[in-house]
Amino acid sequence: MTSTAQQEISVSSSSGSRPVSKDAIINLDHGDPTMFESFWKEVGEAADITIPSWRTLSYFSDVSNFCWFLQPEFAHEARRLHNLVGNAVADDRFLVIGTGSTQLFQAALFALSPSDAPEPMSVVSAVPYYSSFPRITDYLRSALYRWSGDASKFEGDAYIEVVCSPNNPDGSIREAVLKSSNGKTIHDLAYYWPQYTPITAAADHDIMLFTVSKLSGHAGTRVGWALVKDVEVAKKMVKFIELNTIGVSKDSQLRAATILKAISDGYERPDVQTKPGLKMFEFGRRLLSMRWQKLREAVKASGIFTLPDFESVHCKFTGETTEACPAFAWLKCEREGMKDCADFFKKHKILTRGGGHFGVESNYARVSMVDRDETFDLFIERLMSLR
């Protein structure tokens, strides 16, 4: 791993804020999904929730469920939304709630790693992999598992392969690289929603991770969920979360359930909306499509960068043939002598995440496409000026 990849991804004074002037720092390092703000303002009280002070006092949500801290309202709305979109098999699966998908990733590593193995289980993912996978895996220096890098270069029979699809950072659709009877897989499907990519089939994997933050933009709510086939794996994941945080915030789950309900109601019960006709996936798809068109025009005009191309395929949810509009742009610097793409952007007051964080060369950089309109528009304006 390069020294760039070993550096901490720090929070700066520009994180989460609007640019205050034309020459302000533009922070597109993080995938902070604030582009959804305008949609939820339009939705209004249909997605609001009031939680009385006497409610949610107990640790326990549903003692009849081995995931005893899972709010039934959230479980219902999560399965309802998956059935509406058709992006994952949900009804015949065990649902585990987590404080974001990051905690669920850790819980899955814990559940899949044998406690009596002579060596830590190797955790791998094909490059370019999500930048947080290595750091989360090795953060506690666990004796159960350790980061082992690029799946395509791994040699061994026992492993946990993490498959992120659509992939963060490059938006590609991924399948597992390795095949072994002793291998395990975790599928991170945070971006497998119709605003980002065509829905071609209902995903049906052993462990599938989702998060409210990338679905609806409510990153601060800190709720994720896993759909798990094997009951024993699900129970071990629950035990990890129980020991780690004694469950998951009930208030966050109730808010997330209300958000998911509002999304589904926009398609199945538009009569209950404050403003009928507001459909979140169409909003996200339309906005990202426009942004990608602007970005491709700016990249072409600059002559400095290239972007990946995406094949148009049929989306079973929308019924249309479309191409992906990922949450991140994976830019490659093509100019001769330009070895560090993120450093080049930084010199122009644009913060991105360099390729080293993702296990590849530093002439790549990841740029968030999901920030507020004023931030994105200023980025395009500044990008057009680069020569």
ROFI-252899 format. One record per residue (C-alpha): residue number from 0; x, y, z. Coordinates in nm, 2 decimals. Layout:
<pts>
{pt NUM {X Y Z}}
...
</pts>
This chain:
<pts>
{pt 0 {0.00 0.00 0.00}}
{pt 1 {0.13 0.34 -0.09}}
{pt 2 {0.21 0.61 0.17}}
{pt 3 {-0.09 0.81 0.03}}
{pt 4 {-0.32 0.52 0.11}}
{pt 5 {-0.18 0.50 0.47}}
{pt 6 {-0.27 0.87 0.54}}
{pt 7 {-0.58 0.94 0.74}}
{pt 8 {-0.87 1.08 0.55}}
{pt 9 {-0.93 1.38 0.77}}
{pt 10 {-1.23 1.61 0.82}}
{pt 11 {-1.15 1.96 0.71}}
{pt 12 {-1.32 2.30 0.79}}
{pt 13 {-1.49 2.27 0.44}}
{pt 14 {-1.65 1.94 0.51}}
{pt 15 {-2.03 1.95 0.48}}
{pt 16 {-2.03 2.33 0.42}}
{pt 17 {-2.14 2.54 0.12}}
{pt 18 {-1.87 2.73 -0.07}}
{pt 19 {-1.87 3.09 0.05}}
{pt 20 {-1.71 3.25 -0.25}}
{pt 21 {-1.60 3.17 -0.61}}
{pt 22 {-1.24 3.10 -0.49}}
{pt 23 {-1.35 2.89 -0.19}}
{pt 24 {-1.21 2.54 -0.13}}
{pt 25 {-1.44 2.28 -0.29}}
{pt 26 {-1.45 1.97 -0.08}}
{pt 27 {-1.55 1.67 -0.29}}
{pt 28 {-1.34 1.42 -0.10}}
{pt 29 {-1.63 1.27 0.10}}
{pt 30 {-1.95 1.13 -0.04}}
{pt 31 {-2.16 1.36 0.17}}
{pt 32 {-2.51 1.31 0.00}}
{pt 33 {-2.64 1.67 0.06}}
{pt 34 {-2.79 1.68 -0.30}}
{pt 35 {-3.10 1.53 -0.16}}
{pt 36 {-3.18 1.83 0.07}}
{pt 37 {-3.40 2.00 -0.19}}
{pt 38 {-3.61 1.69 -0.24}}
{pt 39 {-3.68 1.64 0.13}}
{pt 40 {-3.77 2.00 0.17}}
{pt 41 {-4.03 1.95 -0.10}}
{pt 42 {-4.16 1.63 0.07}}
{pt 43 {-4.21 1.83 0.39}}
{pt 44 {-4.41 1.69 0.68}}
{pt 45 {-4.49 1.36 0.50}}
{pt 46 {-4.14 1.25 0.61}}
{pt 47 {-4.14 1.42 0.95}}
{pt 48 {-4.16 1.23 1.28}}
{pt 49 {-4.22 1.33 1.63}}
{pt 50 {-4.10 1.09 1.90}}
{pt 51 {-4.26 1.15 2.24}}
{pt 52 {-4.02 1.18 2.53}}
{pt 53 {-4.15 0.87 2.70}}
{pt 54 {-4.10 0.65 2.40}}
{pt 55 {-3.78 0.44 2.32}}
{pt 56 {-3.66 0.43 2.68}}
{pt 57 {-3.60 0.06 2.69}}
{pt 58 {-3.30 -0.11 2.53}}
{pt 59 {-3.53 -0.37 2.38}}
{pt 60 {-3.74 -0.34 2.06}}
{pt 61 {-3.86 -0.69 1.98}}
{pt 62 {-3.76 -0.97 2.21}}
{pt 63 {-3.93 -1.23 1.99}}
{pt 64 {-3.66 -1.16 1.73}}
{pt 65 {-3.30 -1.26 1.79}}
{pt 66 {-3.20 -0.92 1.66}}
{pt 67 {-3.38 -0.78 1.97}}
{pt 68 {-3.28 -0.42 1.90}}
{pt 69 {-3.44 -0.41 1.56}}
{pt 70 {-3.75 -0.19 1.54}}
{pt 71 {-4.03 -0.38 1.36}}
{pt 72 {-4.14 -0.06 1.18}}
{pt 73 {-3.79 -0.03 1.02}}
{pt 74 {-3.78 -0.40 0.92}}
{pt 75 {-4.12 -0.37 0.75}}
{pt 76 {-4.03 -0.06 0.55}}
{pt 77 {-3.69 -0.19 0.44}}
{pt 78 {-3.85 -0.51 0.30}}
{pt 79 {-4.13 -0.31 0.15}}
{pt 80 {-3.89 -0.09 -0.04}}
{pt 81 {-3.67 -0.38 -0.16}}
{pt 82 {-3.99 -0.54 -0.30}}
{pt 83 {-4.09 -0.22 -0.47}}
{pt 84 {-3.76 -0.16 -0.63}}
{pt 85 {-3.67 -0.52 -0.70}}
{pt 86 {-3.30 -0.48 -0.61}}
{pt 87 {-3.26 -0.75 -0.35}}
{pt 88 {-3.44 -1.07 -0.22}}
{pt 89 {-3.56 -0.95 0.12}}
{pt 90 {-3.86 -1.15 0.24}}
{pt 91 {-3.69 -1.48 0.30}}
{pt 92 {-3.38 -1.33 0.47}}
{pt 93 {-3.27 -1.23 0.82}}
{pt 94 {-3.25 -0.86 0.86}}
{pt 95 {-2.98 -0.72 1.09}}
{pt 96 {-2.98 -0.35 1.17}}
{pt 97 {-2.65 -0.16 1.23}}
{pt 98 {-2.51 0.19 1.30}}
{pt 99 {-2.45 0.25 0.93}}
{pt 100 {-2.32 -0.02 0.70}}
{pt 101 {-1.97 0.03 0.84}}
{pt 102 {-2.06 -0.14 1.17}}
{pt 103 {-2.24 -0.42 0.97}}
{pt 104 {-1.92 -0.47 0.77}}
{pt 105 {-1.73 -0.52 1.09}}
{pt 106 {-2.00 -0.75 1.23}}
{pt 107 {-1.99 -0.96 0.91}}
{pt 108 {-1.60 -0.99 0.94}}
{pt 109 {-1.65 -1.11 1.29}}
{pt 110 {-1.92 -1.35 1.20}}
{pt 111 {-1.73 -1.51 0.91}}
{pt 112 {-1.39 -1.55 1.08}}
{pt 113 {-1.33 -1.88 1.26}}
{pt 114 {-1.23 -1.81 1.62}}
{pt 115 {-1.00 -2.12 1.63}}
{pt 116 {-0.81 -2.06 1.31}}
{pt 117 {-0.43 -2.07 1.34}}
{pt 118 {-0.40 -1.75 1.12}}
{pt 119 {-0.63 -1.45 1.08}}
{pt 120 {-0.87 -1.47 0.79}}
{pt 121 {-0.76 -1.28 0.48}}
{pt 122 {-0.99 -1.00 0.37}}
{pt 123 {-0.96 -0.90 0.01}}
{pt 124 {-1.14 -0.69 -0.26}}
{pt 125 {-1.06 -0.62 -0.63}}
{pt 126 {-0.89 -0.29 -0.71}}
{pt 127 {-1.00 -0.02 -0.71}}
{pt 128 {-1.16 -0.11 -0.38}}
{pt 129 {-1.34 0.12 -0.14}}
{pt 130 {-1.08 0.32 0.05}}
{pt 131 {-1.22 0.24 0.39}}
{pt 132 {-1.21 -0.14 0.36}}
{pt 133 {-0.84 -0.17 0.45}}
{pt 134 {-0.85 0.08 0.73}}
{pt 135 {-1.17 -0.06 0.89}}
{pt 136 {-1.04 -0.42 0.86}}
{pt 137 {-0.70 -0.35 1.03}}
{pt 138 {-0.81 -0.07 1.27}}
{pt 139 {-0.83 -0.29 1.58}}
{pt 140 {-0.55 -0.53 1.46}}
{pt 141 {-0.78 -0.82 1.52}}
{pt 142 {-0.64 -1.18 1.55}}
{pt 143 {-0.95 -1.30 1.36}}
{pt 144 {-0.89 -1.12 1.03}}
{pt 145 {-0.65 -0.90 0.84}}
{pt 146 {-0.64 -0.70 0.52}}
{pt 147 {-0.47 -0.89 0.23}}
{pt 148 {-0.52 -0.65 -0.06}}
{pt 149 {-0.63 -0.70 -0.42}}
{pt 150 {-0.85 -1.00 -0.46}}
{pt 151 {-0.72 -1.06 -0.82}}
{pt 152 {-0.37 -1.12 -0.68}}
{pt 153 {-0.47 -1.33 -0.38}}
{pt 154 {-0.34 -1.68 -0.35}}
{pt 155 {-0.50 -1.90 -0.10}}
{pt 156 {-0.81 -2.11 -0.02}}
{pt 157 {-0.96 -1.93 0.28}}
{pt 158 {-1.06 -1.57 0.26}}
{pt 159 {-1.34 -1.31 0.29}}
{pt 160 {-1.39 -1.13 -0.04}}
{pt 161 {-1.57 -0.79 -0.03}}
{pt 162 {-1.77 -0.72 -0.34}}
{pt 163 {-1.89 -0.36 -0.38}}
{pt 164 {-2.14 -0.33 -0.66}}
{pt 165 {-2.19 -0.07 -0.80}}
{pt 166 {-1.83 -0.02 -0.71}}
{pt 167 {-1.70 0.27 -0.50}}
{pt 168 {-1.50 0.45 -0.65}}
{pt 169 {-1.55 0.37 -1.02}}
{pt 170 {-1.92 0.28 -1.05}}
{pt 171 {-1.86 -0.06 -1.22}}
{pt 172 {-2.09 -0.36 -1.16}}
{pt 173 {-1.89 -0.62 -0.98}}
{pt 174 {-1.90 -1.00 -0.92}}
{pt 175 {-1.68 -1.20 -0.69}}
{pt 176 {-1.33 -1.26 -0.83}}
{pt 177 {-1.24 -1.57 -0.62}}
{pt 178 {-1.40 -1.91 -0.61}}
{pt 179 {-1.34 -2.15 -0.33}}
{pt 180 {-1.54 -2.38 -0.10}}
{pt 181 {-1.36 -2.22 0.20}}
{pt 182 {-1.41 -1.86 0.08}}
{pt 183 {-1.68 -1.62 0.20}}
{pt 184 {-1.82 -1.31 0.04}}
{pt 185 {-1.97 -0.99 0.17}}
{pt 186 {-2.17 -0.78 -0.09}}
{pt 187 {-2.17 -0.41 -0.03}}
{pt 188 {-2.48 -0.29 -0.23}}
{pt 189 {-2.50 0.06 -0.09}}
{pt 190 {-2.54 0.21 -0.44}}
{pt 191 {-2.76 -0.06 -0.59}}
{pt 192 {-3.06 0.18 -0.62}}
{pt 193 {-3.21 0.32 -0.94}}
{pt 194 {-3.09 0.67 -0.90}}
{pt 195 {-2.73 0.54 -0.94}}
{pt 196 {-2.76 0.24 -1.17}}
{pt 197 {-3.02 0.03 -1.37}}
{pt 198 {-3.17 -0.24 -1.16}}
{pt 199 {-3.12 -0.56 -1.37}}
{pt 200 {-3.21 -0.83 -1.11}}
{pt 201 {-3.29 -0.89 -0.75}}
{pt 202 {-2.95 -0.95 -0.58}}
{pt 203 {-2.94 -1.28 -0.39}}
{pt 204 {-2.62 -1.32 -0.20}}
{pt 205 {-2.52 -1.46 0.14}}
{pt 206 {-2.47 -1.12 0.31}}
{pt 207 {-2.59 -0.79 0.15}}
{pt 208 {-2.52 -0.45 0.31}}
{pt 209 {-2.73 -0.14 0.26}}
{pt 210 {-2.73 0.21 0.41}}
{pt 211 {-2.98 0.49 0.45}}
{pt 212 {-2.71 0.74 0.38}}
{pt 213 {-2.67 0.65 0.01}}
{pt 214 {-3.03 0.55 -0.04}}
{pt 215 {-3.20 0.88 0.07}}
{pt 216 {-2.91 1.11 0.17}}
{pt 217 {-2.97 1.08 0.55}}
{pt 218 {-2.61 1.01 0.63}}
{pt 219 {-2.64 1.17 0.98}}
{pt 220 {-2.91 0.92 1.08}}
{pt 221 {-2.64 0.65 1.09}}
{pt 222 {-2.86 0.35 1.00}}
{pt 223 {-2.77 0.05 0.78}}
{pt 224 {-2.90 -0.30 0.74}}
{pt 225 {-2.79 -0.64 0.62}}
{pt 226 {-2.99 -0.91 0.45}}
{pt 227 {-2.84 -1.24 0.56}}
{pt 228 {-2.92 -1.60 0.44}}
{pt 229 {-2.76 -1.80 0.72}}
{pt 230 {-2.93 -1.77 1.06}}
{pt 231 {-2.61 -1.86 1.25}}
{pt 232 {-2.41 -1.58 1.06}}
{pt 233 {-2.69 -1.34 1.14}}
{pt 234 {-2.68 -1.43 1.51}}
{pt 235 {-2.31 -1.37 1.52}}
{pt 236 {-2.35 -1.03 1.36}}
{pt 237 {-2.62 -0.94 1.61}}
{pt 238 {-2.38 -1.05 1.90}}
{pt 239 {-2.11 -0.82 1.76}}
{pt 240 {-2.34 -0.52 1.75}}
{pt 241 {-2.47 -0.61 2.10}}
{pt 242 {-2.12 -0.61 2.24}}
{pt 243 {-2.01 -0.31 2.04}}
{pt 244 {-2.29 -0.06 2.10}}
{pt 245 {-2.56 -0.26 2.28}}
{pt 246 {-2.79 -0.23 1.98}}
{pt 247 {-2.88 0.06 1.75}}
{pt 248 {-3.05 0.39 1.83}}
{pt 249 {-3.43 0.34 1.83}}
{pt 250 {-3.48 0.71 1.75}}
{pt 251 {-3.26 0.67 1.44}}
{pt 252 {-3.45 0.35 1.33}}
{pt 253 {-3.79 0.52 1.37}}
{pt 254 {-3.67 0.82 1.17}}
{pt 255 {-3.52 0.59 0.90}}
{pt 256 {-3.85 0.39 0.89}}
{pt 257 {-4.04 0.71 0.83}}
{pt 258 {-3.80 0.81 0.55}}
{pt 259 {-3.83 0.47 0.38}}
{pt 260 {-4.21 0.48 0.41}}
{pt 261 {-4.22 0.82 0.24}}
{pt 262 {-4.01 0.69 -0.05}}
{pt 263 {-4.24 0.39 -0.10}}
{pt 264 {-4.55 0.60 -0.05}}
{pt 265 {-4.44 0.82 -0.34}}
{pt 266 {-4.49 0.53 -0.57}}
{pt 267 {-4.76 0.32 -0.40}}
{pt 268 {-4.96 0.58 -0.21}}
{pt 269 {-4.92 0.93 -0.37}}
{pt 270 {-5.25 1.04 -0.21}}
{pt 271 {-5.09 1.06 0.13}}
{pt 272 {-4.81 1.30 0.02}}
{pt 273 {-4.82 1.67 0.10}}
{pt 274 {-4.72 1.73 -0.26}}
{pt 275 {-4.82 1.43 -0.48}}
{pt 276 {-4.58 1.33 -0.76}}
{pt 277 {-4.26 1.36 -0.56}}
{pt 278 {-4.06 1.04 -0.64}}
{pt 279 {-3.72 1.02 -0.49}}
{pt 280 {-3.56 0.78 -0.74}}
{pt 281 {-3.67 1.00 -1.03}}
{pt 282 {-3.54 1.31 -0.86}}
{pt 283 {-3.20 1.15 -0.79}}
{pt 284 {-3.17 1.00 -1.14}}
{pt 285 {-3.26 1.32 -1.31}}
{pt 286 {-3.02 1.53 -1.11}}
{pt 287 {-2.73 1.29 -1.14}}
{pt 288 {-2.79 1.25 -1.51}}
{pt 289 {-2.76 1.62 -1.56}}
{pt 290 {-2.45 1.64 -1.35}}
{pt 291 {-2.28 1.36 -1.54}}
{pt 292 {-2.36 1.53 -1.87}}
{pt 293 {-2.20 1.85 -1.74}}
{pt 294 {-1.90 1.67 -1.61}}
{pt 295 {-1.83 1.48 -1.93}}
{pt 296 {-1.85 1.81 -2.12}}
{pt 297 {-1.61 1.98 -1.88}}
{pt 298 {-1.37 1.68 -1.89}}
{pt 299 {-1.37 1.68 -2.27}}
{pt 300 {-1.31 2.05 -2.28}}
{pt 301 {-1.01 2.03 -2.04}}
{pt 302 {-0.82 1.77 -2.23}}
{pt 303 {-0.66 1.66 -1.91}}
{pt 304 {-0.88 1.38 -1.78}}
{pt 305 {-1.07 1.08 -1.88}}
{pt 306 {-1.38 0.91 -1.73}}
{pt 307 {-1.51 0.55 -1.75}}
{pt 308 {-1.79 0.48 -1.99}}
{pt 309 {-2.10 0.29 -1.89}}
{pt 310 {-2.31 0.06 -2.10}}
{pt 311 {-2.68 0.13 -2.14}}
{pt 312 {-2.89 -0.15 -2.00}}
{pt 313 {-3.26 -0.22 -1.93}}
{pt 314 {-3.37 -0.12 -1.58}}
{pt 315 {-3.65 -0.34 -1.45}}
{pt 316 {-3.77 -0.07 -1.20}}
{pt 317 {-3.81 0.22 -1.44}}
{pt 318 {-3.87 0.01 -1.76}}
{pt 319 {-3.62 0.22 -1.94}}
{pt 320 {-3.28 0.15 -2.10}}
{pt 321 {-3.03 0.38 -1.93}}
{pt 322 {-2.67 0.40 -1.82}}
{pt 323 {-2.53 0.43 -1.48}}
{pt 324 {-2.49 0.77 -1.30}}
{pt 325 {-2.27 0.68 -1.01}}
{pt 326 {-2.24 0.87 -0.69}}
{pt 327 {-1.86 0.92 -0.76}}
{pt 328 {-1.66 1.02 -1.07}}
{pt 329 {-1.34 0.82 -1.12}}
{pt 330 {-1.11 1.06 -1.30}}
{pt 331 {-0.78 0.97 -1.46}}
{pt 332 {-0.52 1.23 -1.52}}
{pt 333 {-0.38 1.18 -1.87}}
{pt 334 {-0.15 1.47 -1.90}}
{pt 335 {0.22 1.37 -1.94}}
{pt 336 {0.42 1.42 -1.63}}
{pt 337 {0.11 1.46 -1.40}}
{pt 338 {0.16 1.17 -1.15}}
{pt 339 {-0.07 1.28 -0.87}}
{pt 340 {-0.43 1.37 -0.97}}
{pt 341 {-0.55 1.46 -0.62}}
{pt 342 {-0.25 1.69 -0.57}}
{pt 343 {-0.32 1.86 -0.90}}
{pt 344 {-0.68 1.93 -0.79}}
{pt 345 {-0.57 2.05 -0.45}}
{pt 346 {-0.35 2.31 -0.61}}
{pt 347 {-0.68 2.45 -0.76}}
{pt 348 {-0.86 2.43 -0.42}}
{pt 349 {-1.05 2.11 -0.51}}
{pt 350 {-1.03 1.84 -0.25}}
{pt 351 {-1.06 1.48 -0.39}}
{pt 352 {-0.95 1.14 -0.28}}
{pt 353 {-0.64 1.00 -0.46}}
{pt 354 {-0.60 0.66 -0.63}}
{pt 355 {-0.36 0.54 -0.36}}
{pt 356 {-0.64 0.51 -0.11}}
{pt 357 {-0.81 0.27 -0.35}}
{pt 358 {-0.51 0.05 -0.42}}
{pt 359 {-0.42 0.19 -0.76}}
{pt 360 {-0.19 0.46 -0.90}}
{pt 361 {-0.20 0.82 -0.79}}
{pt 362 {-0.29 0.95 -1.13}}
{pt 363 {-0.66 0.86 -1.04}}
{pt 364 {-0.89 1.06 -0.82}}
{pt 365 {-1.24 1.01 -0.69}}
{pt 366 {-1.48 1.31 -0.69}}
{pt 367 {-1.81 1.31 -0.52}}
{pt 368 {-2.12 1.37 -0.74}}
{pt 369 {-2.37 1.40 -0.46}}
{pt 370 {-2.29 1.74 -0.29}}
{pt 371 {-2.52 2.04 -0.30}}
{pt 372 {-2.59 2.21 -0.63}}
{pt 373 {-2.39 2.52 -0.56}}
{pt 374 {-2.08 2.31 -0.47}}
{pt 375 {-2.11 2.09 -0.78}}
{pt 376 {-2.17 2.39 -1.01}}
{pt 377 {-1.87 2.57 -0.88}}
{pt 378 {-1.66 2.25 -0.93}}
{pt 379 {-1.77 2.23 -1.30}}
{pt 380 {-1.70 2.60 -1.34}}
{pt 381 {-1.35 2.56 -1.20}}
{pt 382 {-1.29 2.24 -1.40}}
{pt 383 {-1.38 2.42 -1.72}}
{pt 384 {-1.10 2.67 -1.65}}
{pt 385 {-0.83 2.41 -1.61}}
{pt 386 {-0.60 2.37 -1.91}}
</pts>
